[in-house]
């Protein structure tokens, strides 16, 4: 399939390019099967309009579908699509919306559903306030979905790239040994359980506080009179998936880039990247992520 030429980027780095524009149009300019990872957090379907733009729940599935089709087209056969999506509530009701699950089911008609991940932000504010802090009939909503989808059943992935330090008890076991036996759950623990594999395999729950309120990006945006994007990934979230699902030199794309945390992390890990953001002020501010801090 022929594809349109990409316009001139707003800025380039050693490994990537940031574009201002409609991501649906710009994704159409990428060659088929050229991208290893699409990692993004699109505008959520919220009842209140946000500064970064969002559509209503009733419109959301049809609005997102053309983006999904383009993402499927540009993914390599071993490529992955990771979609971060917050939970939604029914308007005026303390009941949950099924919209994220409706979207997932629709996406699985196009992609393979590799695995579900959950980002737990322990520092998240107690929302929705009406039901959590006023009427006290719900607990705070502190987990976002991260759907890992793929073009084929066997995308590029290696959990050895995201191993975590062993727990103190596992370190003791490795040092002193473990007698093979069955646990109370009847799972058999063999002698191979003592093997040091360099770290523990992580679970599909990412516990990452999102508490940053001041860094070079903040400072430089304020000095330049540019808005700070209100919905930013902590770097640990894209870092996990970029390490897990790609190798150095492969291409990572974020079509709803915001302040371009995905591109910034990809660059730091030696991956090529391409970001798209429709708001030129957010793109201008994101450039500061790639400026080295001034010497003290």
Secondary structure, DSSP 4 states (H G I P E B T S, - for coil): ---PPP---SEE-SSEEEEES-HHHHHTTSPTT-EEEEEE-PPP--SS--TT----HHHHHHHHHHHHHHHHHHEEEEEEEEEEE---B-TTSSSB--HHHHHHHHHTTTSEEEEEEEEE-TT----SHIIIIIS--S----EEEEEEEESSSS-S--GGGG-BPPPHHHHHHHHH----EE-TT--EE-GGGG---SSBPP-SEEE-------SHHHHHHHHHT-PPPSS---HHHHHHHHHHH--TT-EEEESS-TTTHHHHHHHHTT-EEEEEES-HHHHHHHGGGGSPPPP-
